[in-house]
Each structure stands twice: as C-alpha cells, then as structure tokens.
C-alpha cells in the first residue's frame, strides 16, 4: 500500500507520470472485439482482467499479478498495454514488445494505448 501511495504523490507523478486505467466499457470492447484478456501494466487496485503484470510483483503476486511486464514472455494471446506516462517506460515497453513479437507463435494481438 505504501509503494502505491507514493506513486500517487506529486513528486512521483512529475518524474514518472500518471498511470490511468481505461474505463470498464473500453475493456469490455477490447475483450469482445479483440479477445483481450491480459493487461501488461496494471495493479491490484486498477486491474480489470484477472491476468495482469504490475510494478510491484513481489507483493502484487498475492493478488494475481503475473510479475513485471519486462519479465513477461508470452508466446501467444491478446494483450492491452497502457504503460505509465514516462518516456523511459514507454521506450522499454516498445523494445520488449519487439522482442516478444519476434518470438510469437501465431498471430499476435497487442492493443497499445498511447498516453
């Protein structure tokens, strides 16, 4: 809770940006139209799907987190990515996604939402 509380402070937001979740209707649409069932950047407080990656996997694993997105290596599936609004995180995400897409089996489905 403390780490999540710190993430909401002005100092954190100025340095790392906000991480706003999508409205439920948007998740419903992503699920219905594109079969998205996984969030690449979420927390136990804002996840919509039961499968997600989070910033604090050591604690969030008790609430369903599959770990850090940067350690996540799926081979197939449909994913939603709405990263924290930080240039460094978005660049790291793009690089990780490129490496994942090179290893994907089947047709990859990634819905990236740009801040």
N, CA and C atoms as an extended XYZ file, in Angstrom:
345
Properties=species:S:1:pos:R:3:atomname:S:1:resname:S:1:resid:I:1 pbc="F F F"
N         0.827       -1.180        0.000 N   UNK     1
C         0.000        0.000        0.000 CA  UNK     1
C         0.874        1.248        0.000 C   UNK     1
N         1.960        1.234        0.772 N   UNK     2
C         2.811        2.408        0.855 CA  UNK     2
C         3.411        2.738       -0.511 C   UNK     2
N         3.921        1.712       -1.218 N   UNK     3
C         4.503        1.974       -2.534 CA  UNK     3
C         3.452        2.536       -3.485 C   UNK     3
N         2.253        1.999       -3.455 N   UNK     4
C         1.188        2.511       -4.306 CA  UNK     4
C         0.800        3.918       -3.900 C   UNK     4
N         0.837        4.220       -2.619 N   UNK     5
C         0.525        5.568       -2.150 CA  UNK     5
C         1.582        6.557       -2.619 C   UNK     5
N         2.837        6.157       -2.565 N   UNK     6
C         3.923        7.022       -3.029 CA  UNK     6
C         3.756        7.306       -4.517 C   UNK     6
N         3.298        6.321       -5.263 N   UNK     7
C         3.106        6.500       -6.705 CA  UNK     7
C         2.065        7.571       -7.004 C   UNK     7
N         1.221        7.893       -6.067 N   UNK     8
C         0.208        8.921       -6.265 CA  UNK     8
C         0.656       10.316       -5.867 C   UNK     8
N         1.883       10.468       -5.382 N   UNK     9
C         2.353       11.780       -4.935 CA  UNK     9
C         2.753       12.652       -6.116 C   UNK     9
N         2.765       13.967       -5.895 N   UNK    10
C         3.127       14.915       -6.951 CA  UNK    10
C         4.556       14.672       -7.433 C   UNK    10
N         5.496       14.424       -6.519 N   UNK    11
C         6.888       14.180       -6.903 CA  UNK    11
C         6.986       12.990       -7.851 C   UNK    11
N         6.315       11.899       -7.520 N   UNK    12
C         6.339       10.704       -8.367 CA  UNK    12
C         5.724       11.013       -9.728 C   UNK    12
N         4.577       11.694       -9.727 N   UNK    13
C         3.884       11.990      -10.977 CA  UNK    13
C         4.728       12.876      -11.885 C   UNK    13
N         5.450       13.838      -11.307 N   UNK    14
C         6.285       14.727      -12.113 CA  UNK    14
C         7.457       13.981      -12.735 C   UNK    14
N         7.941       12.941      -12.075 N   UNK    15
C         9.097       12.193      -12.573 CA  UNK    15
C         8.736       10.954      -13.383 C   UNK    15
N         7.603       10.349      -13.086 N   UNK    16
C         7.259        9.089      -13.741 CA  UNK    16
C         5.908        9.111      -14.441 C   UNK    16
N         5.134       10.152      -14.277 N   UNK    17
C         3.842       10.258      -14.938 CA  UNK    17
C         2.759        9.470      -14.237 C   UNK    17
N         1.539        9.757      -14.614 N   UNK    18
C         0.390        9.041      -14.054 CA  UNK    18
C         0.136        7.768      -14.841 C   UNK    18
N        -0.505        6.845      -14.199 N   UNK    19
C        -0.899        5.608      -14.859 CA  UNK    19
C        -2.402        5.484      -14.670 C   UNK    19
N        -3.140        5.931      -15.644 N   UNK    20
C        -4.594        5.919      -15.546 CA  UNK    20
C        -5.144        4.691      -16.257 C   UNK    20
N        -6.056        4.008      -15.606 N   UNK    21
C        -6.691        2.842      -16.209 CA  UNK    21
C        -7.792        3.289      -17.158 C   UNK    21
N        -8.141        2.420      -18.080 N   UNK    22
C        -9.230        2.691      -19.019 CA  UNK    22
C       -10.576        2.521      -18.337 C   UNK    22
N       -11.616        3.127      -18.891 N   UNK    23
C       -12.966        2.870      -18.375 CA  UNK    23
C       -13.361        1.406      -18.649 C   UNK    23
N       -14.247        0.872      -17.844 N   UNK    24
C       -14.681       -0.534      -17.999 CA  UNK    24
C       -15.259       -0.799      -19.382 C   UNK    24
N       -15.964        0.173      -19.951 N   UNK    25
C       -16.542       -0.030      -21.289 CA  UNK    25
C       -15.450       -0.269      -22.332 C   UNK    25
N       -14.324        0.390      -22.172 N   UNK    26
C       -13.208        0.190      -23.112 CA  UNK    26
C       -12.649       -1.230      -22.979 C   UNK    26
N       -12.510       -1.715      -21.749 N   UNK    27
C       -12.034       -3.087      -21.550 CA  UNK    27
C       -13.037       -4.095      -22.117 C   UNK    27
N       -14.325       -3.831      -21.916 N   UNK    28
C       -15.352       -4.712      -22.480 CA  UNK    28
C       -15.229       -4.790      -24.002 C   UNK    28
N       -15.034       -3.636      -24.626 N   UNK    29
C       -14.890       -3.582      -26.078 CA  UNK    29
C       -13.639       -4.335      -26.534 C   UNK    29
N       -12.511       -4.111      -25.864 N   UNK    30
C       -11.279       -4.818      -26.210 CA  UNK    30
C       -11.454       -6.323      -26.083 C   UNK    30
N       -12.179       -6.746      -25.065 N   UNK    31
C       -12.412       -8.175      -24.869 CA  UNK    31
C       -13.334       -8.742      -25.941 C   UNK    31
N       -14.432       -8.053      -26.216 N   UNK    32
C       -15.408       -8.538      -27.202 CA  UNK    32
C       -14.851       -8.545      -28.620 C   UNK    32
N       -14.225       -7.464      -29.019 N   UNK    33
C       -13.780       -7.330      -30.418 CA  UNK    33
C       -12.434       -7.978      -30.705 C   UNK    33
N       -11.537       -7.925      -29.721 N   UNK    34
C       -10.168       -8.378      -29.974 CA  UNK    34
C        -9.724       -9.519      -29.067 C   UNK    34
N       -10.620       -9.999      -28.214 N   UNK    35
C       -10.338      -11.115      -27.309 CA  UNK    35
C        -9.191      -10.827      -26.342 C   UNK    35
N        -9.033       -9.564      -25.970 N   UNK    36
C        -8.010       -9.182      -24.993 CA  UNK    36
C        -8.421       -9.706      -23.627 C   UNK    36
N        -7.481      -10.351      -22.941 N   UNK    37
C        -7.759      -10.894      -21.607 CA  UNK    37
C        -6.626      -10.603      -20.623 C   UNK    37
N        -5.663       -9.784      -21.043 N   UNK    38
C        -4.474       -9.577      -20.227 CA  UNK    38
C        -4.042       -8.116      -20.291 C   UNK    38
N        -3.715       -7.532      -19.129 N   UNK    39
C        -3.212       -6.165      -19.048 CA  UNK    39
C        -1.707       -6.200      -18.785 C   UNK    39
N        -0.945       -5.519      -19.607 N   UNK    40
C         0.512       -5.506      -19.453 CA  UNK    40
C         0.978       -4.585      -18.331 C   UNK    40
N         0.186       -3.581      -18.001 N   UNK    41
C         0.529       -2.630      -16.937 CA  UNK    41
C        -0.717       -2.370      -16.105 C   UNK    41
N        -0.755       -2.923      -14.904 N   UNK    42
C        -1.909       -2.729      -14.019 CA  UNK    42
C        -1.443       -2.895      -12.575 C   UNK    42
N        -2.386       -2.889      -11.678 N   UNK    43
C        -2.113       -3.138      -10.264 CA  UNK    43
C        -3.346       -3.815       -9.683 C   UNK    43
N        -3.236       -4.352       -8.481 N   UNK    44
C        -4.431       -4.947       -7.872 CA  UNK    44
C        -5.550       -3.923       -7.676 C   UNK    44
N        -5.193       -2.631       -7.667 N   UNK    45
C        -6.184       -1.586       -7.443 CA  UNK    45
C        -6.902       -1.144       -8.705 C   UNK    45
N        -6.292       -1.358       -9.884 N   UNK    46
C        -6.937       -0.871      -11.095 CA  UNK    46
C        -7.053       -1.915      -12.205 C   UNK    46
N        -6.772       -3.177      -11.921 N   UNK    47
C        -6.865       -4.187      -12.973 CA  UNK    47
C        -8.328       -4.479      -13.287 C   UNK    47
N        -8.571       -4.769      -14.530 N   UNK    48
C        -9.912       -5.170      -14.969 CA  UNK    48
C        -9.956       -6.677      -15.185 C   UNK    48
N        -8.942       -7.179      -15.877 N   UNK    49
C        -8.855       -8.617      -16.116 CA  UNK    49
C        -8.138       -9.289      -14.947 C   UNK    49
N        -8.362      -10.574      -14.795 N   UNK    50
C        -7.725      -11.297      -13.690 CA  UNK    50
C        -6.248      -11.577      -13.968 C   UNK    50
N        -5.824      -11.402      -15.210 N   UNK    51
C        -4.420      -11.607      -15.577 CA  UNK    51
C        -3.795      -10.255      -15.905 C   UNK    51
N        -2.687       -9.948      -15.233 N   UNK    52
C        -2.022       -8.667      -15.461 CA  UNK    52
C        -0.593       -8.711      -14.962 C   UNK    52
N         0.210       -7.767      -15.457 N   UNK    53
C         1.562       -7.539      -14.944 CA  UNK    53
C         1.528       -6.252      -14.131 C   UNK    53
N         2.441       -6.145      -13.173 N   UNK    54
C         2.419       -4.976      -12.290 CA  UNK    54
C         3.825       -4.507      -11.933 C   UNK    54
N         3.887       -3.316      -11.358 N   UNK    55
C         5.163       -2.693      -10.996 CA  UNK    55
C         5.783       -3.289       -9.738 C   UNK    55
N         4.958       -3.894       -8.882 N   UNK    56
C         5.454       -4.433       -7.619 CA  UNK    56
C         5.088       -5.915       -7.498 C   UNK    56
N         5.697       -6.752       -8.335 N   UNK    57
C         5.297       -8.163       -8.363 CA  UNK    57
C         5.550       -8.918       -7.065 C   UNK    57
N         6.496       -8.469       -6.260 N   UNK    58
C         6.787       -9.181       -5.011 CA  UNK    58
C         5.593       -9.160       -4.060 C   UNK    58
N         4.801       -8.110       -4.103 N   UNK    59
C         3.596       -8.015       -3.268 CA  UNK    59
C         2.350       -8.339       -4.082 C   UNK    59
N         2.286       -7.799       -5.312 N   UNK    60
C         1.091       -7.952       -6.136 CA  UNK    60
C         0.829       -9.393       -6.556 C   UNK    60
N         1.847      -10.260       -6.481 N   UNK    61
C         1.647      -11.670       -6.851 CA  UNK    61
C         0.567      -12.318       -5.988 C   UNK    61
N         0.399      -11.825       -4.779 N   UNK    62
C        -0.634      -12.366       -3.889 CA  UNK    62
C        -2.034      -11.965       -4.334 C   UNK    62
N        -2.110      -11.016       -5.254 N   UNK    63
C        -3.400      -10.524       -5.745 CA  UNK    63
C        -3.590      -10.813       -7.231 C   UNK    63
N        -2.768      -11.686       -7.787 N   UNK    64
C        -2.961      -12.132       -9.160 CA  UNK    64
C        -1.962      -11.639      -10.191 C   UNK    64
N        -1.025      -10.785       -9.813 N   UNK    65
C        -0.039      -10.290      -10.775 CA  UNK    65
C         0.817      -11.431      -11.296 C   UNK    65
N         1.124      -11.385      -12.592 N   UNK    66
C         1.995      -12.386      -13.203 CA  UNK    66
C         3.448      -11.924      -13.208 C   UNK    66
N         3.720      -10.796      -12.516 N   UNK    67
C         5.086      -10.288      -12.440 CA  UNK    67
C         5.251       -9.018      -13.249 C   UNK    67
N         6.477       -8.623      -13.435 N   UNK    68
C         6.792       -7.434      -14.209 CA  UNK    68
C         6.562       -7.699      -15.693 C   UNK    68
N         6.038       -6.719      -16.403 N   UNK    69
C         5.861       -6.851      -17.845 CA  UNK    69
C         7.194       -7.139      -18.525 C   UNK    69
N         8.265       -6.582      -17.991 N   UNK    70
C         9.572       -6.725      -18.621 CA  UNK    70
C        10.176       -8.120      -18.429 C   UNK    70
N         9.578       -8.921      -17.563 N   UNK    71
C         9.963      -10.330      -17.400 CA  UNK    71
C         8.945      -11.267      -18.033 C   UNK    71
N         7.860      -10.725      -18.530 N   UNK    72
C         6.754      -11.481      -19.110 CA  UNK    72
C         7.111      -11.895      -20.531 C   UNK    72
N         6.984      -13.195      -20.836 N   UNK    73
C         7.384      -13.703      -22.146 CA  UNK    73
C         6.325      -14.650      -22.716 C   UNK    73
N         5.150      -14.104      -23.044 N   UNK    74
C         4.104      -14.964      -23.619 CA  UNK    74
C         4.455      -15.376      -25.044 C   UNK    74
N         3.894      -16.479      -25.493 N   UNK    75
C         4.127      -16.938      -26.861 CA  UNK    75
C         2.905      -16.707      -27.742 C   UNK    75
N         1.751      -16.451      -27.111 N   UNK    76
C         0.530      -16.170      -27.864 CA  UNK    76
C        -0.450      -15.448      -26.938 C   UNK    76
N        -1.491      -14.887      -27.545 N   UNK    77
C        -2.515      -14.223      -26.758 CA  UNK    77
C        -2.846      -12.835      -27.270 C   UNK    77
N        -3.784      -12.184      -26.586 N   UNK    78
C        -4.200      -10.816      -26.892 CA  UNK    78
C        -3.995       -9.970      -25.647 C   UNK    78
N        -3.335       -8.841      -25.810 N   UNK    79
C        -2.901       -8.045      -24.662 CA  UNK    79
C        -3.266       -6.578      -24.817 C   UNK    79
N        -3.474       -5.923      -23.698 N   UNK    80
C        -3.711       -4.488      -23.642 CA  UNK    80
C        -2.531       -3.871      -22.911 C   UNK    80
N        -1.938       -2.831      -23.512 N   UNK    81
C        -0.800       -2.153      -22.890 CA  UNK    81
C        -1.095       -0.664      -22.746 C   UNK    81
N        -1.161       -0.206      -21.529 N   UNK    82
C        -1.356        1.206      -21.208 CA  UNK    82
C        -0.318        1.535      -20.136 C   UNK    82
N         0.915        1.818      -20.572 N   UNK    83
C         2.012        1.984      -19.609 CA  UNK    83
C         1.931        3.298      -18.842 C   UNK    83
N         2.686        3.417      -17.763 N   UNK    84
C         2.814        4.713      -17.095 CA  UNK    84
C         3.335        5.741      -18.099 C   UNK    84
N         2.951        6.982      -17.918 N   UNK    85
C         3.268        8.029      -18.882 CA  UNK    85
C         4.685        8.550      -18.670 C   UNK    85
N         5.636        7.694      -18.944 N   UNK    86
C         7.056        8.003      -18.789 CA  UNK    86
C         7.762        7.583      -20.072 C   UNK    86
N         8.569        8.469      -20.629 N   UNK    87
C         9.276        8.157      -21.872 CA  UNK    87
C        10.150        6.921      -21.718 C   UNK    87
N        10.822        6.792      -20.566 N   UNK    88
C        11.703        5.642      -20.349 CA  UNK    88
C        10.923        4.329      -20.323 C   UNK    88
N         9.787        4.340      -19.650 N   UNK    89
C         8.972        3.118      -19.567 CA  UNK    89
C         8.395        2.777      -20.932 C   UNK    89
N         7.917        3.785      -21.655 N   UNK    90
C         7.328        3.525      -22.975 CA  UNK    90
C         8.369        3.001      -23.955 C   UNK    90
N         9.583        3.524      -23.899 N   UNK    91
C        10.653        3.036      -24.777 CA  UNK    91
C        11.037        1.602      -24.412 C   UNK    91
N        11.168        1.329      -23.119 N   UNK    92
C        11.488       -0.037      -22.682 CA  UNK    92
C        10.369       -0.997      -23.084 C   UNK    92
N         9.112       -0.546      -22.966 N   UNK    93
C         7.979       -1.375      -23.364 CA  UNK    93
C         8.049       -1.693      -24.859 C   UNK    93
N         8.309       -0.680      -25.679 N   UNK    94
C         8.380       -0.892      -27.126 CA  UNK    94
C         9.484       -1.887      -27.479 C   UNK    94
N        10.637       -1.749      -26.860 N   UNK    95
C        11.741       -2.679      -27.120 CA  UNK    95
C        11.388       -4.102      -26.689 C   UNK    95
N        10.736       -4.235      -25.521 N   UNK    96
C        10.342       -5.562      -25.039 CA  UNK    96
C         9.290       -6.171      -25.969 C   UNK    96
N         8.345       -5.344      -26.428 N   UNK    97
C         7.308       -5.854      -27.338 CA  UNK    97
C         7.906       -6.328      -28.653 C   UNK    97
N         8.871       -5.605      -29.173 N   UNK    98
C         9.525       -6.022      -30.422 CA  UNK    98
C        10.170       -7.394      -30.235 C   UNK    98
N        10.862       -7.590      -29.114 N   UNK    99
C        11.491       -8.899      -28.879 CA  UNK    99
C        10.435       -9.991      -28.695 C   UNK    99
N         9.306       -9.658      -28.067 N   UNK   100
C         8.232      -10.643      -27.903 CA  UNK   100
C         7.612      -11.012      -29.246 C   UNK   100
N         7.367      -10.010      -30.083 N   UNK   101
C         6.740      -10.264      -31.376 CA  UNK   101
C         7.608      -11.151      -32.259 C   UNK   101
N         8.909      -11.048      -32.118 N   UNK   102
C         9.820      -11.892      -32.895 CA  UNK   102
C         9.720      -13.358      -32.487 C   UNK   102
N         9.266      -13.625      -31.258 N   UNK   103
C         9.175      -14.999      -30.756 CA  UNK   103
C         7.759      -15.547      -30.752 C   UNK   103
N         6.799      -14.735      -31.106 N   UNK   104
C         5.394      -15.140      -31.037 CA  UNK   104
C         5.102      -16.293      -31.978 C   UNK   104
N         4.239      -17.199      -31.542 N   UNK   105
C         3.729      -18.246      -32.412 CA  UNK   105
C         2.289      -17.864      -32.732 C   UNK   105
N         1.922      -17.929      -33.964 N   UNK   106
C         0.582      -17.500      -34.344 CA  UNK   106
C         0.544      -15.995      -34.563 C   UNK   106
N        -0.664      -15.458      -34.619 N   UNK   107
C        -0.859      -14.042      -34.874 CA  UNK   107
C        -0.909      -13.272      -33.565 C   UNK   107
N         0.005      -12.340      -33.351 N   UNK   108
C        -0.014      -11.566      -32.111 CA  UNK   108
C        -1.099      -10.496      -32.139 C   UNK   108
N        -1.658      -10.208      -30.986 N   UNK   109
C        -2.671       -9.163      -30.842 CA  UNK   109
C        -2.274       -8.312      -29.640 C   UNK   109
N        -1.801       -7.096      -29.919 N   UNK   110
C        -1.432       -6.171      -28.853 CA  UNK   110
C        -2.165       -4.871      -29.108 C   UNK   110
N        -2.886       -4.402      -28.124 N   UNK   111
C        -3.586       -3.118      -28.210 CA  UNK   111
C        -2.847       -2.152      -27.313 C   UNK   111
N        -2.101       -1.260      -27.947 N   UNK   112
C        -1.321       -0.283      -27.196 CA  UNK   112
C        -2.093        1.024      -27.149 C   UNK   112
N        -2.211        1.582      -25.970 N   UNK   113
C        -2.930        2.837      -25.781 CA  UNK   113
C        -1.934        3.909      -25.427 C   UNK   113
N        -1.745        4.836      -26.334 N   UNK   114
C        -0.730        5.877      -26.149 CA  UNK   114
C        -1.266        6.984      -25.258 C   UNK   114
N        -0.455        7.360      -24.234 N   UNK   115
C        -0.903        8.443      -23.349 CA  UNK   115
C        -0.908        9.790      -24.056 C   UNK   115
